[in-house]
């Protein structure tokens, strides 16, 4: 069975604290068995072959 994957994209406007917010749920995803990939920019959405 393939390990489930999660893509966490953070960045943009600093006022919403993207780093701190995502750090709250990344450990939960990992503990739940997900292979977590973190990207600092929405540019990852432009290349469908990278994920």
N, CA, C and O atoms as a Maestro MAE file, in Angstrom:
{
 s_m_m2io_version
 :::
 2.0.0
}

f_m_ct {
 s_m_title
 :::
 protein
 m_atom[204] {
  # First column is atom index #
  i_m_mmod_type
  r_m_x_coord
  r_m_y_coord
  r_m_z_coord
  i_m_residue_number
  s_m_chain_name
  s_m_pdb_residue_name
  s_m_pdb_atom_name
  i_m_atomic_number
  :::
  1 25 0.843 -1.181 0.000 1 A "UNK " " N  " 7
  2 3 0.000 0.000 0.000 1 A "UNK " " CA " 6
  3 2 0.892 1.250 0.000 1 A "UNK " " C  " 6
  4 15 1.836 1.350 0.783 1 A "UNK " " O  " 8
  5 25 0.577 2.193 -0.887 2 A "UNK " " N  " 7
  6 3 1.361 3.412 -1.010 2 A "UNK " " CA " 6
  7 2 1.079 4.355 0.157 2 A "UNK " " C  " 6
  8 15 -0.064 4.506 0.587 2 A "UNK " " O  " 8
  9 25 2.131 4.980 0.657 3 A "UNK " " N  " 7
  10 3 1.989 5.935 1.758 3 A "UNK " " CA " 6
  11 2 1.228 7.168 1.260 3 A "UNK " " C  " 6
  12 15 1.535 7.691 0.189 3 A "UNK " " O  " 8
  13 25 0.231 7.638 2.035 4 A "UNK " " N  " 7
  14 3 -0.487 8.846 1.622 4 A "UNK " " CA " 6
  15 2 0.441 10.048 1.645 4 A "UNK " " C  " 6
  16 15 1.387 10.101 2.431 4 A "UNK " " O  " 8
  17 25 0.163 11.010 0.777 5 A "UNK " " N  " 7
  18 3 0.997 12.199 0.652 5 A "UNK " " CA " 6
  19 2 0.204 13.449 0.967 5 A "UNK " " C  " 6
  20 15 -0.988 13.539 0.672 5 A "UNK " " O  " 8
  21 25 0.880 14.410 1.568 6 A "UNK " " N  " 7
  22 3 0.271 15.708 1.856 6 A "UNK " " CA " 6
  23 2 1.213 16.795 1.369 6 A "UNK " " C  " 6
  24 15 2.417 16.735 1.617 6 A "UNK " " O  " 8
  25 25 0.677 17.776 0.686 7 A "UNK " " N  " 7
  26 3 1.438 18.929 0.232 7 A "UNK " " CA " 6
  27 2 0.989 20.122 1.054 7 A "UNK " " C  " 6
  28 15 -0.188 20.482 1.041 7 A "UNK " " O  " 8
  29 25 1.917 20.732 1.765 8 A "UNK " " N  " 7
  30 3 1.626 21.923 2.569 8 A "UNK " " CA " 6
  31 2 2.313 23.089 1.876 8 A "UNK " " C  " 6
  32 15 3.536 23.108 1.732 8 A "UNK " " O  " 8
  33 25 1.515 24.059 1.448 9 A "UNK " " N  " 7
  34 3 2.050 25.237 0.769 9 A "UNK " " CA " 6
  35 2 1.852 26.425 1.690 9 A "UNK " " C  " 6
  36 15 0.736 26.733 2.109 9 A "UNK " " O  " 8
  37 25 2.954 27.080 1.993 10 A "UNK " " N  " 7
  38 3 2.871 28.251 2.867 10 A "UNK " " CA " 6
  39 2 3.688 29.375 2.263 10 A "UNK " " C  " 6
  40 15 4.642 29.155 1.517 10 A "UNK " " O  " 8
  41 25 3.298 30.541 2.596 11 A "UNK " " N  " 7
  42 3 3.961 31.720 2.053 11 A "UNK " " CA " 6
  43 2 2.930 32.800 1.812 11 A "UNK " " C  " 6
  44 15 1.775 32.677 2.221 11 A "UNK " " O  " 8
  45 25 3.344 33.838 1.158 12 A "UNK " " N  " 7
  46 3 2.423 34.933 0.889 12 A "UNK " " CA " 6
  47 2 2.474 35.982 1.970 12 A "UNK " " C  " 6
  48 15 3.538 36.290 2.508 12 A "UNK " " O  " 8
  49 25 1.347 36.514 2.275 13 A "UNK " " N  " 7
  50 3 1.225 37.619 3.220 13 A "UNK " " CA " 6
  51 2 1.655 37.188 4.614 13 A "UNK " " C  " 6
  52 15 1.115 36.227 5.163 13 A "UNK " " O  " 8
  53 25 2.625 37.895 5.187 14 A "UNK " " N  " 7
  54 3 3.164 37.535 6.493 14 A "UNK " " CA " 6
  55 2 2.175 37.737 7.638 14 A "UNK " " C  " 6
  56 15 2.341 37.151 8.708 14 A "UNK " " O  " 8
  57 25 1.166 38.545 7.430 15 A "UNK " " N  " 7
  58 3 0.204 38.831 8.488 15 A "UNK " " CA " 6
  59 2 -0.576 37.627 8.980 15 A "UNK " " C  " 6
  60 15 -1.102 37.658 10.093 15 A "UNK " " O  " 8
  61 25 -0.666 36.582 8.200 16 A "UNK " " N  " 7
  62 3 -1.418 35.408 8.655 16 A "UNK " " CA " 6
  63 2 -0.511 34.327 9.239 16 A "UNK " " C  " 6
  64 15 -0.978 33.228 9.537 16 A "UNK " " O  " 8
  65 25 0.747 34.616 9.402 17 A "UNK " " N  " 7
  66 3 1.716 33.711 10.028 17 A "UNK " " CA " 6
  67 2 1.687 32.305 9.420 17 A "UNK " " C  " 6
  68 15 1.368 31.338 10.112 17 A "UNK " " O  " 8
  69 25 2.014 32.189 8.145 18 A "UNK " " N  " 7
  70 3 1.919 30.895 7.473 18 A "UNK " " CA " 6
  71 2 2.843 29.832 8.066 18 A "UNK " " C  " 6
  72 15 2.460 28.665 8.149 18 A "UNK " " O  " 8
  73 25 4.038 30.211 8.474 19 A "UNK " " N  " 7
  74 3 4.955 29.219 9.024 19 A "UNK " " CA " 6
  75 2 4.419 28.657 10.336 19 A "UNK " " C  " 6
  76 15 4.341 27.441 10.511 19 A "UNK " " O  " 8
  77 25 4.059 29.528 11.237 20 A "UNK " " N  " 7
  78 3 3.559 29.095 12.547 20 A "UNK " " CA " 6
  79 2 2.274 28.282 12.426 20 A "UNK " " C  " 6
  80 15 2.081 27.300 13.143 20 A "UNK " " O  " 8
  81 25 1.404 28.693 11.521 21 A "UNK " " N  " 7
  82 3 0.128 27.984 11.352 21 A "UNK " " CA " 6
  83 2 0.335 26.558 10.843 21 A "UNK " " C  " 6
  84 15 -0.274 25.618 11.353 21 A "UNK " " O  " 8
  85 25 1.186 26.403 9.847 22 A "UNK " " N  " 7
  86 3 1.380 25.059 9.295 22 A "UNK " " CA " 6
  87 2 2.158 24.159 10.242 22 A "UNK " " C  " 6
  88 15 1.965 22.943 10.235 22 A "UNK " " O  " 8
  89 25 3.031 24.733 11.055 23 A "UNK " " N  " 7
  90 3 3.769 23.935 12.028 23 A "UNK " " CA " 6
  91 2 2.842 23.316 13.073 23 A "UNK " " C  " 6
  92 15 3.233 22.375 13.763 23 A "UNK " " O  " 8
  93 25 1.633 23.829 13.196 24 A "UNK " " N  " 7
  94 3 0.660 23.261 14.131 24 A "UNK " " CA " 6
  95 2 0.108 21.923 13.645 24 A "UNK " " C  " 6
  96 15 -0.163 21.037 14.456 24 A "UNK " " O  " 8
  97 25 -0.061 21.766 12.333 25 A "UNK " " N  " 7
  98 3 -0.687 20.533 11.852 25 A "UNK " " CA " 6
  99 2 0.241 19.582 11.101 25 A "UNK " " C  " 6
  100 15 -0.150 18.446 10.834 25 A "UNK " " O  " 8
  101 25 1.447 20.003 10.755 26 A "UNK " " N  " 7
  102 3 2.387 19.087 10.089 26 A "UNK " " CA " 6
  103 2 2.715 17.883 10.973 26 A "UNK " " C  " 6
  104 15 2.729 16.762 10.466 26 A "UNK " " O  " 8
  105 25 2.980 18.061 12.273 27 A "UNK " " N  " 7
  106 3 3.235 16.880 13.107 27 A "UNK " " CA " 6
  107 2 2.058 15.889 13.125 27 A "UNK " " C  " 6
  108 15 2.270 14.677 13.158 27 A "UNK " " O  " 8
  109 25 0.841 16.397 13.103 28 A "UNK " " N  " 7
  110 3 -0.337 15.525 13.070 28 A "UNK " " CA " 6
  111 2 -0.353 14.700 11.787 28 A "UNK " " C  " 6
  112 15 -0.622 13.499 11.824 28 A "UNK " " O  " 8
  113 25 -0.067 15.336 10.657 29 A "UNK " " N  " 7
  114 3 -0.040 14.618 9.382 29 A "UNK " " CA " 6
  115 2 1.020 13.523 9.395 29 A "UNK " " C  " 6
  116 15 0.761 12.393 8.980 29 A "UNK " " O  " 8
  117 25 2.210 13.861 9.871 30 A "UNK " " N  " 7
  118 3 3.289 12.874 9.930 30 A "UNK " " CA " 6
  119 2 2.939 11.723 10.867 30 A "UNK " " C  " 6
  120 15 3.168 10.560 10.536 30 A "UNK " " O  " 8
  121 25 2.390 12.043 12.026 31 A "UNK " " N  " 7
  122 3 1.991 11.004 12.982 31 A "UNK " " CA " 6
  123 2 0.871 10.127 12.433 31 A "UNK " " C  " 6
  124 15 0.702 8.987 12.865 31 A "UNK " " O  " 8
  125 25 0.108 10.658 11.482 32 A "UNK " " N  " 7
  126 3 -0.989 9.910 10.873 32 A "UNK " " CA " 6
  127 2 -0.525 9.100 9.658 32 A "UNK " " C  " 6
  128 15 -1.337 8.486 8.965 32 A "UNK " " O  " 8
  129 25 0.790 9.107 9.409 33 A "UNK " " N  " 7
  130 3 1.329 8.275 8.346 33 A "UNK " " CA " 6
  131 2 1.538 8.945 7.005 33 A "UNK " " C  " 6
  132 15 1.846 8.267 6.025 33 A "UNK " " O  " 8
  133 25 1.382 10.249 6.935 34 A "UNK " " N  " 7
  134 3 1.548 10.957 5.673 34 A "UNK " " CA " 6
  135 2 3.005 11.285 5.391 34 A "UNK " " C  " 6
  136 15 3.776 11.597 6.299 34 A "UNK " " O  " 8
  137 25 3.367 11.209 4.123 35 A "UNK " " N  " 7
  138 3 4.628 11.731 3.642 35 A "UNK " " CA " 6
  139 2 4.355 13.204 3.352 35 A "UNK " " C  " 6
  140 15 3.618 13.527 2.420 35 A "UNK " " O  " 8
  141 25 4.940 14.089 4.136 36 A "UNK " " N  " 7
  142 3 4.615 15.514 4.053 36 A "UNK " " CA " 6
  143 2 5.693 16.256 3.275 36 A "UNK " " C  " 6
  144 15 6.881 16.161 3.583 36 A "UNK " " O  " 8
  145 25 5.266 16.980 2.287 37 A "UNK " " N  " 7
  146 3 6.152 17.863 1.517 37 A "UNK " " CA " 6
  147 2 5.729 19.293 1.805 37 A "UNK " " C  " 6
  148 15 4.547 19.624 1.716 37 A "UNK " " O  " 8
  149 25 6.688 20.140 2.149 38 A "UNK " " N  " 7
  150 3 6.407 21.538 2.471 38 A "UNK " " CA " 6
  151 2 7.048 22.416 1.409 38 A "UNK " " C  " 6
  152 15 8.233 22.276 1.107 38 A "UNK " " O  " 8
  153 25 6.265 23.314 0.851 39 A "UNK " " N  " 7
  154 3 6.741 24.287 -0.130 39 A "UNK " " CA " 6
  155 2 6.470 25.688 0.404 39 A "UNK " " C  " 6
  156 15 5.448 25.936 1.044 39 A "UNK " " O  " 8
  157 25 7.391 26.591 0.135 40 A "UNK " " N  " 7
  158 3 7.286 27.961 0.633 40 A "UNK " " CA " 6
  159 2 6.631 28.908 -0.370 40 A "UNK " " C  " 6
  160 15 6.533 30.108 -0.110 40 A "UNK " " O  " 8
  161 25 6.187 28.391 -1.503 41 A "UNK " " N  " 7
  162 3 5.620 29.221 -2.555 41 A "UNK " " CA " 6
  163 2 4.543 28.447 -3.307 41 A "UNK " " C  " 6
  164 15 4.642 27.228 -3.444 41 A "UNK " " O  " 8
  165 25 3.520 29.137 -3.793 42 A "UNK " " N  " 7
  166 3 2.498 28.458 -4.590 42 A "UNK " " CA " 6
  167 2 2.987 28.065 -5.986 42 A "UNK " " C  " 6
  168 15 2.220 27.497 -6.764 42 A "UNK " " O  " 8
  169 25 4.236 28.352 -6.315 43 A "UNK " " N  " 7
  170 3 4.784 28.002 -7.624 43 A "UNK " " CA " 6
  171 2 4.740 26.497 -7.871 43 A "UNK " " C  " 6
  172 15 4.753 26.064 -9.023 43 A "UNK " " O  " 8
  173 25 4.690 25.703 -6.819 44 A "UNK " " N  " 7
  174 3 4.646 24.250 -6.971 44 A "UNK " " CA " 6
  175 2 3.417 23.812 -7.775 44 A "UNK " " C  " 6
  176 15 3.440 22.767 -8.425 44 A "UNK " " O  " 8
  177 25 2.364 24.597 -7.733 45 A "UNK " " N  " 7
  178 3 1.145 24.255 -8.473 45 A "UNK " " CA " 6
  179 2 1.336 24.375 -9.989 45 A "UNK " " C  " 6
  180 15 0.560 23.798 -10.750 45 A "UNK " " O  " 8
  181 25 2.350 25.109 -10.434 46 A "UNK " " N  " 7
  182 3 2.577 25.317 -11.860 46 A "UNK " " CA " 6
  183 2 3.212 24.112 -12.539 46 A "UNK " " C  " 6
  184 15 3.179 24.016 -13.766 46 A "UNK " " O  " 8
  185 25 3.790 23.190 -11.773 47 A "UNK " " N  " 7
  186 3 4.456 22.039 -12.362 47 A "UNK " " CA " 6
  187 2 3.817 20.756 -11.843 47 A "UNK " " C  " 6
  188 15 4.170 20.272 -10.768 47 A "UNK " " O  " 8
  189 25 2.890 20.214 -12.598 48 A "UNK " " N  " 7
  190 3 2.147 19.023 -12.178 48 A "UNK " " CA " 6
  191 2 3.041 17.802 -12.020 48 A "UNK " " C  " 6
  192 15 2.662 16.857 -11.329 48 A "UNK " " O  " 8
  193 25 4.196 17.795 -12.628 49 A "UNK " " N  " 7
  194 3 5.076 16.629 -12.570 49 A "UNK " " CA " 6
  195 2 5.928 16.543 -11.318 49 A "UNK " " C  " 6
  196 15 6.623 15.545 -11.125 49 A "UNK " " O  " 8
  197 25 5.897 17.551 -10.466 50 A "UNK " " N  " 7
  198 3 6.768 17.537 -9.289 50 A "UNK " " CA " 6
  199 2 6.152 16.851 -8.092 50 A "UNK " " C  " 6
  200 15 6.852 16.609 -7.108 50 A "UNK " " O  " 8
  201 25 4.897 16.535 -8.132 51 A "UNK " " N  " 7
  202 3 4.260 15.919 -6.968 51 A "UNK " " CA " 6
  203 2 3.384 14.781 -7.352 51 A "UNK " " C  " 6
  204 15 2.773 14.152 -6.488 51 A "UNK " " O  " 8
  :::
 }
 m_bond[203] {
  # First column is bond index #
  i_m_from
  i_m_to
  i_m_order
  :::
  1 1 2 1
  2 2 3 1
  3 3 4 2
  4 3 5 1
  5 5 6 1
  6 6 7 1
  7 7 8 2
  8 7 9 1
  9 9 10 1
  10 10 11 1
  11 11 12 2
  12 11 13 1
  13 13 14 1
  14 14 15 1
  15 15 16 2
  16 15 17 1
  17 17 18 1
  18 18 19 1
  19 19 20 2
  20 19 21 1
  21 21 22 1
  22 22 23 1
  23 23 24 2
  24 23 25 1
  25 25 26 1
  26 26 27 1
  27 27 28 2
  28 27 29 1
  29 29 30 1
  30 30 31 1
  31 31 32 2
  32 31 33 1
  33 33 34 1
  34 34 35 1
  35 35 36 2
  36 35 37 1
  37 37 38 1
  38 38 39 1
  39 39 40 2
  40 39 41 1
  41 41 42 1
  42 42 43 1
  43 43 44 2
  44 43 45 1
  45 45 46 1
  46 46 47 1
  47 47 48 2
  48 47 49 1
  49 49 50 1
  50 50 51 1
  51 51 52 2
  52 51 53 1
  53 53 54 1
  54 54 55 1
  55 55 56 2
  56 55 57 1
  57 57 58 1
  58 58 59 1
  59 59 60 2
  60 59 61 1
  61 61 62 1
  62 62 63 1
  63 63 64 2
  64 63 65 1
  65 65 66 1
  66 66 67 1
  67 67 68 2
  68 67 69 1
  69 69 70 1
  70 70 71 1
  71 71 72 2
  72 71 73 1
  73 73 74 1
  74 74 75 1
  75 75 76 2
  76 75 77 1
  77 77 78 1
  78 78 79 1
  79 79 80 2
  80 79 81 1
  81 81 82 1
  82 82 83 1
  83 83 84 2
  84 83 85 1
  85 85 86 1
  86 86 87 1
  87 87 88 2
  88 87 89 1
  89 89 90 1
  90 90 91 1
  91 91 92 2
  92 91 93 1
  93 93 94 1
  94 94 95 1
  95 95 96 2
  96 95 97 1
  97 97 98 1
  98 98 99 1
  99 99 100 2
  100 99 101 1
  101 101 102 1
  102 102 103 1
  103 103 104 2
  104 103 105 1
  105 105 106 1
  106 106 107 1
  107 107 108 2
  108 107 109 1
  109 109 110 1
  110 110 111 1
  111 111 112 2
  112 111 113 1
  113 113 114 1
  114 114 115 1
  115 115 116 2
  116 115 117 1
  117 117 118 1
  118 118 119 1
  119 119 120 2
  120 119 121 1
  121 121 122 1
  122 122 123 1
  123 123 124 2
  124 123 125 1
  125 125 126 1
  126 126 127 1
  127 127 128 2
  128 127 129 1
  129 129 130 1
  130 130 131 1
  131 131 132 2
  132 131 133 1
  133 133 134 1
  134 134 135 1
  135 135 136 2
  136 135 137 1
  137 137 138 1
  138 138 139 1
  139 139 140 2
  140 139 141 1
  141 141 142 1
  142 142 143 1
  143 143 144 2
  144 143 145 1
  145 145 146 1
  146 146 147 1
  147 147 148 2
  148 147 149 1
  149 149 150 1
  150 150 151 1
  151 151 152 2
  152 151 153 1
  153 153 154 1
  154 154 155 1
  155 155 156 2
  156 155 157 1
  157 157 158 1
  158 158 159 1
  159 159 160 2
  160 159 161 1
  161 161 162 1
  162 162 163 1
  163 163 164 2
  164 163 165 1
  165 165 166 1
  166 166 167 1
  167 167 168 2
  168 167 169 1
  169 169 170 1
  170 170 171 1
  171 171 172 2
  172 171 173 1
  173 173 174 1
  174 174 175 1
  175 175 176 2
  176 175 177 1
  177 177 178 1
  178 178 179 1
  179 179 180 2
  180 179 181 1
  181 181 182 1
  182 182 183 1
  183 183 184 2
  184 183 185 1
  185 185 186 1
  186 186 187 1
  187 187 188 2
  188 187 189 1
  189 189 190 1
  190 190 191 1
  191 191 192 2
  192 191 193 1
  193 193 194 1
  194 194 195 1
  195 195 196 2
  196 195 197 1
  197 197 198 1
  198 198 199 1
  199 199 200 2
  200 199 201 1
  201 201 202 1
  202 202 203 1
  203 203 204 2
  :::
 }
}
